[in-house]
Each structure stands twice: as structure tokens, then as C-alpha cells.
Amino acid sequence: MGYKSGFASIIGRPNVGKSTLLNKIIGEKIAIMSSKPQTTRNKIQAIYTGKDFQIVFIDTPGIHKPKHKLGQFMVNAAKESLKEVDVILYVVEDGDKIGPGDQYIIEEIKDIDTPIILVMNKIDKMNQEQFNKLYEMYKETDIFTDIIAISALEDVNIGVLIQKIVDLLPQGPQYYPEDMITDQPERVIVSEIIREKILHYTEEEIPHGVAVEITMMKKRPDKDIVDINATIYCEKQSHKGIIIGKGGRKLKGIGKSAREDIERLLGSKVYLELWVKVSEDWRNNQHRLRNFGYE
């Protein structure tokens, strides 16, 4: 058997563990994780290279009915990715039925010729009866090449899933060097790490109205220190106050937590400065969306 390579798209409703799965497979923080839905905004390519294969993963935004231009961009990105890949991983989580969100996705993908693996995530939260019931419901849709149960968080059956993907890949070249795990520029990953910390620290009404722009990222010539300046944009003055927090404590916590992750990513000490600005209704502003990298 020759070398196998290809592209796998990870899709599913918001907040079912797609980014957690991707990070677990790659072994590095490539996609941001949060308990809040619709966390991922851009397609992210992550590369997993084995002895005789290479899988290029595309972690797409969750497919959902869009409410604004940013939401439409996210859904378009998810659907577009399905045309470019060799395998689709459709991630679902525990539950007692196929909800309207998953029914919507199934309608979107049922006529696609690409092999689809149903990935039942969070099996550590299901008992056997719940699992069997959900398994049979999805099996009856008759659109899946295979169904694999995993726990991304607990690292259950990740190796089984990888092997199944490899089985479905065509023979092909090694697209990326062995030591390369993502095609995302460091600045993009840094901005996403900061946004992850904002999602963690702020209230429910804020996260999806937040964008992060890296205005300066430069290594000092005489020291192993990287200076980073970043601006956090929110949509309302009241949101700015919440992000900063009383006496600046919340912003300080965001910065400290982000800096620690960024230092691990870059392998250098980091000096991080954060500013917060208001840009009203930026999610419906085409110019702003373009500036923040949402083409």
C-alpha cells in the first residue's frame, strides 16, 4: 500500500466538541475551546502526519441558521469546506433525540457523495441505553459510512477514528512537512487564544460581539521576549466595561491567562498589552469583517 493523504472536514452543531477533538488529535492548541456555542469562526487547517499517511483537518464553524452577516460567513465557510474534502466527520454529542439543529445539518449533507463518519462524542456522559438509542436513530438516517463513539476530552477511541479516516483516504502525496501542524500564521493563533480567554472570563451576552486584532507582534533583538499589542473590539460601551472589569481585574485575568498559553505556543517569554475599543455592530459591517479576517 502506498502513501495515503487527503482532507477531512469536521462539522457539527455549535459546541459539540469539534475543536476539542481537533486539538486532541494534533496534540497542540490549534482551535480555541469554550463552553459557549459558535466559538470557531474561521476554517482552520491542522495537519496530522503518520508513518505512511497525512490527514489535513478542516475545523469549520458550527452549521446553524445565521442571524447576521458574521453568522452567514460562518455557515458559508462550513458548507464550502464540504466540497473540498475526502472525508467528512460529523460530530454529535449525547442526547435523547436528534434535535432540530442536527436535523438541519443532516438535510444539508444527505446528498453529498463524500464519505461521512458520524462521530458520537462525549460517550463518557452517556449510559448504554442512551447510547444505543441515539446510535439507532442516527443509523436510520442511512447517510453514514461508519459510526464511531469517542470522548475527545477523555481520549477514548481517538486512534480508532484516525485509522478509519486513513482507510477512506486516497493514495496521494505528503502535502506538508512532517513537523508542520497548522497553516495558520502565529498572529492568527495568538488572536484566537486571546479570544478564547475573553469567552472564558465574560458574561453570556458578550462573546460573539468580540473580535481581536493583533496590532503589533515583534521579537526583541537582544532578548528572548516577544512583544504583542492586541486590541479587543466589542459592540457596546457596556460590554467594554464588563471586559475590563472592576479596577481592570477582568482584563488583567484575560491577559495573564492568554500570555501563559501564548508563551507555550511560541516557546518564548511574552509581554502582552491589551486595549478594549467599541465598534458598534461590527458583525454586520463588511469593512470591519474584512479587517478582522472574515472574508
For each residue, the residues with C-beta under 8 A, 3 or more apart:
1: 4 52 171
2: 52 171
3: 52 53 54 171 172 173 174
4: 1 52 53 54 166 169 170 171 172
5: 53 54 55 56 169 170 171 172 173 174 175
6: 55 56 85 86 87 168 169 170 172
7: 55 56 57 58 84 85 86 87
8: 55 56 57 58 85 86 87 88 89 165
9: 57 58 60 81 82 84 85 87 88 89
10: 18 21 22 57 58 59 60 89 91
11: 18 60 62 63 78 81 82 88 89 90 91 105 109
12: 16 18 62 63 90 91 92 105 119
13: 16 37 62 63 64 92 99 101 102 105
14: 37 38 39 61 62 64
15: 35 36 37 38 39 62
16: 12 13 62 91 92 93 121 122
17: 20 21 91 93 121 122 152 153
18: 10 11 12 21 22 31 40 59 60 62 91
19: 22 23 31 32 33 39 40 59
20: 17 23 24 33 152 153
21: 10 17 18 24 25 89 91 119 121 150 152 158
22: 10 18 19 25 26 30 31 44 46 57 59
23: 19 20 26 27 28 29 30 31 33
24: 20 21 27 152 153 155 158
25: 21 22 46 48 57 158 161 162
26: 22 23 30 46 47 48 57 181 182
27: 23 24 181
28: 23 181 182 265
29: 23 32 33 189 193 261 265
30: 22 23 26 44 46 59 181 182 184 189
31: 18 19 22 23 40 44 46 59 192
32: 19 29 39 40 192 193 195 196 199
33: 19 20 23 29 39 196
34: 39 196 199 200 207
35: 15
36: 15 39 199 204 207 208
37: 13 14 15 62 64
38: 14 15 41 61 62 64 71 74 208
39: 14 15 19 32 33 34 36 196 199 207
40: 18 19 31 32 44 59 60 61 62
41: 38 61 70 73 74 294
42: 61 77 188 293 294
43: 58 59 60 61 77 81
44: 22 30 31 40 58 59 182 184
45: 56 57 58 182 183 184
46: 22 25 26 30 31 56 57 59 181 182
47: 26 54 55 56 57 175 176 180 181 182 183
48: 25 26 54 55 57 162 181
49: 53 54 55 174 176 178
50: 53 54 55 162 166
51:
52: 1 2 3 4
53: 3 4 5 49 50 166 169
54: 3 4 5 47 48 49 50 174 175 176
55: 5 6 7 8 47 48 49 50 162 165 166 169
56: 5 6 7 8 45 46 47 175 176
57: 7 8 9 10 22 25 26 45 46 47 48
58: 7 8 9 10 43 44 45 81 84 85
59: 10 18 19 22 30 31 40 43 44 46
60: 9 10 11 18 40 43 63 77 78 81
61: 14 38 40 41 42 43 74 75 77 78
62: 11 12 13 14 15 16 18 37 38 40 74 78
63: 11 12 13 60 75 78 79 104 105 108
64: 13 14 37 38 71 74 75 101 104
65: 75 104
66: 71 72 74 75
67: 71
68: 71 72 283 284
69: 72 73 283 284 285 286 289
70: 41 73 74 208 283 284 289 294
71: 38 64 66 67 68 74 75 283
72: 66 68 69 75 76
73: 41 69 70 76 77 289 294 295
74: 38 41 61 62 64 66 70 71 77 78
75: 61 63 64 65 66 71 72 78 79
76: 72 73 79 80
77: 42 43 60 61 73 74 80 81
78: 11 60 61 62 63 74 75 81 82
79: 63 75 76 82 83 108
80: 76 77 83 84
81: 9 11 43 58 60 77 78 84 85
82: 9 11 78 79 85 88 109 112 114
83: 79 80
84: 7 9 58 80 81
85: 6 7 8 9 58 81 82 88 114
86: 6 7 8 114 115 168 169 170
87: 6 7 8 9 114 115 116 117 165 168 169
88: 8 9 11 82 85 109 112 114 115 116 117
89: 8 9 10 11 21 116 117 119 161 165
90: 11 12 105 109 116 117 118 119 144
91: 10 11 12 16 17 18 21 119 121
92: 12 13 16 95 102 118 119 120 121 134 138
93: 16 17 120 121 122 125
94: 122 123 125 126 130 134
95: 92 98 99 134
96: 130 133 134
97: 137
98: 95 102 103 106 137 138 141
99: 13 95 102 103
100: 103 104
101: 13 64 104 105
102: 13 92 98 99 105 106
103: 98 99 100 106 107
104: 63 64 65 100 101 107 108
105: 11 12 13 63 90 101 102 108 109
106: 98 102 103 109 110 141 143
107: 103 104 110
108: 63 79 104 105
109: 11 82 88 90 105 106 112 116 143
110: 106 107 141 143
111:
112: 82 88 109 116
113:
114: 82 85 86 87 88
115: 86 87 88 145 168
116: 87 88 89 90 109 112 143 144 145
117: 87 88 89 90 144 145 146 147 148 161 164 165 168
118: 90 92 138 144 146 147 148
119: 12 21 89 90 91 92 148 150 161
120: 92 93 123 131 134 135 138 147 148 149 150
121: 16 17 21 91 92 93 150 151 152
122: 16 17 93 94 125 126 151 152 153
123: 94 120 126 131 149 150 151 156
124: 151 153 154 156
125: 93 94 122
126: 94 122 123 130 131 134
127: 130 131
128: 131 132
129: 132 133
130: 94 96 126 127 133 134
131: 120 123 126 127 128 134 135 149
132: 128 129 135 136
133: 96 129 130 136 137
134: 92 94 95 96 120 126 130 131 137 138
135: 120 131 132 138 139 147 149
136: 132 133 139 140
137: 97 98 133 134 140 141
138: 92 98 118 120 134 135 141 144 147
139: 135 136 142 144 147
140: 136 137
141: 98 106 110 137 138 144
142: 139
143: 106 109 110 116
144: 90 116 117 118 138 139 141 147
145: 115 116 117 168
146: 117 118 164
147: 117 118 120 135 138 139 144
148: 117 118 119 120 157 160 161 164
149: 120 123 131 135 156 157
150: 21 119 120 121 123 156 157 158 160 161
151: 121 122 123 124 154 155 156 157
152: 17 20 21 24 121 122 155 158
153: 17 20 24 122 124
154: 124 151
155: 24 151 152 158
156: 123 124 149 150 151
157: 148 149 150 151 160 161
158: 21 24 25 150 152 155 161 162
159: 162 163
160: 148 150 157 163 164
161: 25 89 117 119 148 150 157 158 164 165
162: 25 48 50 55 158 159 165 166
163: 159 160 166 167
164: 117 146 148 160 161 167 168
165: 8 55 87 89 117 161 162 168 169
166: 4 50 53 55 162 163 169
167: 163 164
168: 6 86 87 115 117 145 164 165
169: 4 5 6 53 55 86 87 165 166 172
170: 4 5 6 86
171: 1 2 3 4 5
172: 3 4 5 6 169 175
173: 3 5
174: 3 5 49 54 177 178
175: 5 47 54 56 172
176: 47 49 54 56 180 183
177: 174 180
178: 49 174
179:
180: 47 176 177 183
181: 26 27 28 30 46 47 48
182: 26 28 30 44 45 46 47 189
183: 45 47 176 180
184: 30 44 45 188 189
185: 188 189
186: 189 190 217 265 266
187: 190 191 214 217
188: 42 184 185 191 192 293
189: 29 30 182 184 185 186 192 193 265
190: 186 187 193 194 214 217 228 230 262 265
191: 187 188 194 195 212 213 214 230
192: 31 32 188 189 195 196 212
193: 29 32 189 190 196 197 258 261 262 265
194: 190 191 197 198 212 230 232 254 258 274
195: 32 191 192 198 199 210 211 212
196: 32 33 34 39 192 193 199 200 258 261
197: 193 194 200 201 253 254 255 257 258 261
198: 194 195 201 202 206 207 210 212 232 243 254
199: 32 34 36 39 195 196 202 207 210
200: 34 196 197 257
201: 197 198 243 250 253 254 257
202: 198 199 206 207 210 242 243 250
203: 206 242
204: 36 207
205: 209 239
206: 198 202 203 209 210 234 239 242 243
207: 34 36 39 198 199 202 204 210
208: 36 38 70 283
209: 205 206 234 235 236 239 282 283
210: 195 198 199 202 206 207 232 233 234 239 243
211: 195 232 233 279 282 288 292
212: 191 192 194 195 198 230 231 232 233
213: 191 230 231 233 291 292
214: 187 190 191 217 228 229 230
215: 229 230 231
216: 227 228 229
217: 186 187 190 214 226 227 228 229
218: 226 227
219: 224 225 226 227 268
220: 223 224 225 226 227
221:
222:
223: 220 269
224: 219 220 268 269
225: 219 220 268 269 270 271
226: 217 218 219 220 262 266 268 269 270 271
227: 216 217 218 219 220 270 271 273
228: 190 214 216 217 262 270 271 272 273
229: 214 215 216 217 273 275
230: 190 191 194 212 213 214 215 272 273 274 275
231: 212 213 215 274 275 276 277
232: 194 198 210 211 212 243 274 275 276 277
233: 210 211 212 213 276 277 278 279 282 288 292
234: 206 209 210 239 240 243 276 277 278 279
235: 209 239 278 279 280 281 282 283
236: 209 239 240 278 280
237: 240 241 278
238: 241 242
239: 205 206 209 210 234 235 236 242 243 278
240: 234 236 237 243 244 276 277 278
241: 237 238 244
242: 202 203 206 238 239 245 250
243: 198 201 202 206 210 232 234 239 240 250 251 254 276
244: 240 241 248 250 251 276
245: 242 248 249 250 251 252 253
246: 249 250
247:
248: 244 245 251 252
249: 245 246 252 253
250: 201 202 242 243 244 245 246 253 254
251: 243 244 245 248 254 255 274 276
252: 245 248 249 255 256
253: 197 201 245 249 250 256 257
254: 194 197 198 201 243 250 251 257 258 274
255: 197 251 252 258 259 272 273 274
256: 252 253 259 260
257: 197 200 201 253 254 260 261
258: 193 194 196 197 254 255 261 262 272
259: 255 256 262 263 270 272
260: 256 257 263 264
261: 29 193 196 197 257 258 264 265
262: 190 193 226 228 258 259 265 266 270 272
263: 259 260 266 267 268 269 270
264: 260 261 267
265: 28 29 186 189 190 193 261 262
266: 186 226 262 263 270
267: 263 264
268: 219 224 225 226 263
269: 223 224 225 226 263
270: 225 226 227 228 259 262 263 266
271: 225 226 227 228
272: 228 230 255 258 259 262
273: 227 228 229 230 255
274: 194 230 231 232 251 254 255
275: 229 230 231 232
276: 231 232 233 234 240 243 244 251
277: 231 232 233 234 240
278: 233 234 235 236 237 239 240
279: 211 233 234 235 282 285 288
280: 235 236
281: 235 284 285
282: 209 211 233 235 279 285 288 289 292
283: 68 69 70 71 208 209 235 288 289
284: 68 69 70 281
285: 69 279 281 282 288 289
286: 69 289 290
287: 290 291
288: 211 233 279 282 283 285 291 292
289: 69 70 73 282 283 285 286 292 294 295
290: 286 287 293 294 295
291: 213 287 288
292: 211 213 233 282 288 289
293: 42 188 290
294: 41 42 70 73 289 290
295: 73 289 290
